Amino acid sequence: MKFDLTRRAAIALVMALALLPTACAKHPTILATPTGKTRAETPLPEAGKRPPEATRIPATQRPYQIKGKTYYPIPSAHGFTESGLASWYGAKFHGRRTSNGEVYDMYAVSAAHKTLPMNTHLLVKNLENGKEITVRINDRGPFVRGRIIDLSYRAAQELGMVEQGLARVQITALGEAVRYVEDGRSGERFAAILDFEHGEFYVQVGAFTQQENARRLQQQLDTWGRSAVVKEYDHGGQIFYRVQVSAGDTMSGALRMERVMIEAGFPDAFVVAR
């Protein structure tokens, strides 16, 4: 009897296994109801739609943070001029990578700036002795309050400021350097820069994750007679509300407004163009 029961059980198991593929194909068993978001519910980019603009911005043009402060590289150097303190950096950084991936050479003529586009050529004039030199931006800095440009050792030598360490200078953008190859020979030439002297300019004075805080600052600025707007910005899924003050239609006017807002208590104010 025991043998018969075992034999019957084995036969039943074989029959069940033989029927299993057909049964699963026609009526798949649902073991549990999904509780999370299904793949079909996940938003997908529309066919033929280009990726967000931020994904195509070169790494050296993206906002970056140093010691908790965010810096926003400007899209063009057209019409750019600035006066302030210059410093220089040498042996400690010689042979290290610069922000654009080059190897820093203290004996070459180059410079670092916090926001100008990489490869921008600048005319740097030492206001203390009248000496001038043309440098190319290939690094970021200096990150010391009050300093506007960090020069290579060689550039500082040419300007006669190595011993002092600091000098008051004026910098003026000349153009952007681009590589070219002609008849097997390569080199650099200046590229025409876009006209950013004229357009629609604003000075950003704050960015908030809470819209009500942005609106509160906007109202405060309005009471000061400053026309301000709140712009919504999606950064990696996090919504920010940016408060921007109207700064006119010229870059020079916008830079003046930037200085006004910095002196009014917004040390991180910066110019944006639309």
C-alpha positions in Angstrom: 0.0 0.0 0.0 2.8 2.3 0.8 4.4 1.6 -2.6 1.1 2.4 -4.4 0.8 5.7 -2.6 4.4 6.7 -3.4 3.9 5.6 -7.1 0.6 7.6 -7.3 2.3 10.7 -5.9 5.2 10.4 -8.4 2.8 10.1 -11.3 0.8 13.1 -10.1 4.0 15.1 -9.8 5.1 14.2 -13.4 1.6 15.2 -14.8 1.8 18.5 -12.9 5.2 19.3 -14.3 4.0 18.4 -17.8 1.1 20.8 -17.6 2.9 23.6 -15.8 4.4 25.5 -18.9 1.0 25.6 -20.6 -0.8 26.7 -17.4 1.7 29.5 -16.8 1.6 30.7 -20.4 -2.2 31.1 -20.3 -2.8 32.2 -16.7 0.4 33.6 -15.0 0.1 33.5 -11.3 0.1 36.9 -9.5 2.1 36.5 -6.3 1.7 40.0 -5.1 0.3 43.4 -6.2 3.1 46.0 -6.9 3.0 48.8 -4.4 5.7 51.1 -5.8 5.8 53.2 -8.9 5.8 51.0 -12.0 8.1 51.6 -14.9 5.2 52.8 -17.1 4.6 55.6 -14.6 8.1 56.9 -14.8 8.3 60.0 -17.0 10.2 59.4 -20.2 11.7 62.1 -22.5 9.6 62.8 -25.6 10.8 61.2 -28.8 13.2 63.5 -30.7 13.4 66.0 -27.8 16.9 67.2 -27.0 18.3 66.6 -23.5 18.1 69.5 -21.0 20.5 72.4 -21.8 22.4 71.8 -18.6 23.6 68.5 -19.8 25.4 70.1 -22.7 27.2 72.8 -20.8 30.9 72.2 -20.7 32.2 71.3 -17.2 34.2 74.5 -16.9 31.1 76.6 -17.5 28.9 74.9 -14.8 28.3 76.5 -11.4 30.8 75.2 -8.8 31.3 75.6 -5.0 34.4 76.6 -3.1 34.3 76.9 0.7 30.5 77.0 0.6 30.2 79.8 -1.9 28.8 79.1 -5.4 30.4 80.7 -8.5 28.6 81.0 -11.8 30.8 81.2 -14.9 29.5 83.8 -17.4 28.7 82.6 -21.0 30.8 85.2 -22.8 33.6 87.6 -22.1 32.4 90.2 -24.6 32.9 93.7 -23.3 34.2 92.4 -20.0 36.5 94.7 -18.0 37.3 94.7 -14.3 39.6 96.4 -11.8 41.0 95.1 -8.6 43.9 93.2 -7.0 45.9 90.6 -8.8 48.0 87.9 -7.1 50.2 85.2 -8.5 50.8 81.5 -7.9 53.9 79.5 -8.6 56.0 76.5 -7.4 53.4 75.0 -5.1 51.0 74.4 -8.1 53.6 73.8 -10.8 52.9 70.5 -12.6 49.3 70.2 -11.2 46.2 70.1 -13.3 44.3 73.3 -13.9 40.6 73.6 -13.9 40.4 73.0 -17.7 42.6 69.9 -17.5 45.9 71.4 -18.6 49.1 71.0 -16.6 50.0 74.3 -14.8 53.3 75.7 -16.0 54.5 78.6 -13.8 56.9 79.6 -16.5 54.2 80.0 -19.1 51.9 83.1 -19.4 48.5 82.2 -18.1 46.0 83.2 -15.4 43.0 82.0 -13.3 39.7 83.8 -13.1 36.6 82.8 -11.1 33.9 83.2 -13.8 35.3 84.1 -17.3 35.1 81.4 -19.9 38.2 79.2 -20.3 40.6 80.3 -23.1 39.6 83.9 -22.8 42.5 86.2 -23.6 42.9 89.2 -21.3 44.9 92.4 -21.4 46.2 92.9 -17.9 47.5 96.3 -17.0 49.5 97.0 -13.8 48.0 100.3 -12.6 50.9 100.9 -10.3 53.7 100.9 -13.0 51.9 100.9 -16.3 53.2 97.5 -17.5 50.9 95.4 -19.6 50.7 91.7 -20.7 48.2 89.5 -22.5 47.3 86.2 -20.7 45.0 83.3 -21.4 42.6 81.9 -18.8 43.1 78.2 -18.1 42.2 77.9 -14.4 39.8 79.0 -11.7 40.6 81.4 -8.8 41.7 83.3 -6.8 39.3 82.4 -4.0 40.4 85.2 -1.7 38.0 88.2 -1.2 39.1 91.3 -3.1 41.3 89.6 -5.6 40.1 89.4 -9.2 42.8 87.4 -11.0 45.6 85.0 -10.2 48.6 85.2 -12.6 51.3 82.7 -13.4 54.7 83.4 -12.0 55.9 84.4 -15.5 53.0 86.8 -16.0 53.7 88.3 -12.6 57.3 88.8 -13.6 56.4 90.6 -16.8 54.1 92.9 -14.8 56.8 93.6 -12.2 54.8 92.4 -9.2 56.5 89.2 -8.0 58.2 90.8 -5.0 55.1 92.6 -3.8 52.9 89.6 -4.3 49.8 91.8 -5.1 49.2 94.6 -7.5 46.2 96.7 -8.5 45.3 95.9 -12.1 42.7 96.4 -14.8 41.8 93.5 -17.0 40.0 93.7 -20.3 38.7 90.8 -22.4 40.2 90.6 -25.9 38.7 87.4 -27.3 38.6 83.7 -27.0 41.3 81.4 -28.2 40.4 78.5 -30.4 42.5 75.7 -31.9 42.8 75.4 -35.7 44.6 73.1 -38.1 45.6 74.3 -41.6 47.9 72.5 -44.0 49.0 70.1 -41.3 49.9 73.0 -39.0 48.1 73.8 -35.8 47.8 76.9 -33.7 45.5 79.3 -31.9 43.6 82.3 -33.1 41.1 84.7 -31.6 37.4 83.8 -32.2 34.7 86.4 -32.5 32.8 86.7 -29.3 29.1 87.0 -29.0 27.7 90.4 -28.2 26.9 90.3 -24.6 27.3 94.0 -24.1 23.7 94.5 -25.2 20.7 92.4 -24.1 18.5 91.7 -21.1 20.4 91.6 -17.9 19.5 90.8 -14.3 21.5 90.5 -11.0 20.7 87.4 -9.0 20.7 88.2 -5.3 19.4 84.9 -3.8 18.1 81.4 -4.4 15.7 79.6 -2.2 14.1 76.2 -1.9 10.9 77.8 -0.4 9.0 80.0 -2.7 7.6 82.1 0.2 11.1 83.1 1.2 11.9 84.2 -2.4 8.7 86.2 -2.5 9.5 87.9 0.8 12.9 89.0 -0.6 11.2 90.2 -3.8 8.8 92.4 -1.8 11.6 93.8 0.2 13.5 94.8 -2.9 10.4 96.3 -4.4 10.1 98.6 -1.3 13.7 99.7 -2.0 12.6 100.7 -5.6 14.3 97.7 -7.2 12.3 95.8 -9.8 12.8 92.1 -8.9 11.4 88.9 -10.3 11.3 85.3 -9.0 12.4 82.6 -11.5 11.7 78.9 -10.9 14.7 76.6 -11.7 14.9 72.8 -11.7 18.3 71.6 -10.7 18.5 67.8 -10.7 14.9 67.4 -9.5 15.3 70.1 -6.8 13.3 73.3 -7.4 14.9 76.6 -6.6 13.3 80.0 -6.6 15.9 82.6 -7.8 15.4 86.3 -7.0 16.8 88.5 -9.7 16.9 92.3 -9.9 16.4 94.0 -13.3 19.8 95.5 -14.4 19.1 97.1 -17.7 20.2 96.3 -21.3 24.0 96.6 -21.2 26.7 94.5 -19.5 28.4 97.6 -18.1 25.2 98.7 -16.5 24.6 95.3 -15.1 28.1 95.1 -13.6 27.4 98.5 -11.9 24.1 97.1 -10.5 26.0 94.0 -9.3 28.4 96.2 -7.3 25.4 98.1 -5.9 23.7 94.9 -4.7 26.9 93.6 -3.2 27.3 96.8 -1.2 23.6 96.6 -0.2 24.3 93.3 1.7 24.2 90.7 -1.0 27.9 89.5 -1.3 27.1 86.6 -3.6 25.2 88.8 -6.2 26.1 88.1 -9.8 25.0 89.1 -13.3 22.8 86.9 -15.5 21.8 87.5 -19.1 18.7 86.3 -21.0 
